[in-house]
């Protein structure tokens, strides 16, 4: 595998599962020293041990992105160990919280609104702020935030999630405007539906899966699809790309109906 991230230091939040885990595995194999920053200590240590047995450079640091002091401690520890931070790939999210408790705004409990916005908006603020401070010292770095197609087109019943991820899209642009003149790139990835372990709880329903397949022109995404694009944004191959919102969604946001539907309407 090409060593696109050779000699780079990358922090991946939410790195124990799904897209984050795929990013950890791909970034390490691409030459990066990777820090798994996740709240799940058991899963983090397990993944760290698995990858170290493959002679890959990886360290787990338990991190709660909603706790500003904890985030600062993580960043300080990374800099003390490795001297720099080249890449942040930010994925931390609580999928069961969103899938099981988010609702239409008129039925949305206020405590759920605050839990989701705290995790996504505040968590992104904390990790981006303190990683960004280190990158400013270096005059270089790539920050990759994970948003969602649900922030680009309406999704009924997920009002706290879509509002929070919409904030990430706006933040991506303003962060880029403020940081990129000093060498720091900031981009967002908006995935479509991705086959992560948590999402399979409802994707395994045949009816739901058929509906999701109809919404994706080239098939439902795998975590590795998102990780590959994040690798590109993390690498020097994307040195002039910043402030951009990238829909990596198998065509989910590109159309409103397939050809068979059009044929029925015009026949």
ABEGO torsion letter per residue (X at the ends): XBBAABGBBBBBBGAABEAAAAAAAAAAAAGBBBBBBBABAAAAAAAAAAAAAAGBBBBBBBBBAABAAAAAAAAAAAAAAAGBBABBBBABBBAAAAAAABBBAAABBAAAAAAAAAAAAAAAAAAAAAAAAAAAAAGBEBBBBBBBAAAABBBBGBAAAAAAAAAAAAAAAAAAAAAAAAGBBBBBBBBBBBBBAAAAAAAABAAAAAAAAAABAAEBBBAAAAAAAAAAAABAAAAABBGBBBBBAGGAAABABBAAAAAAAAX
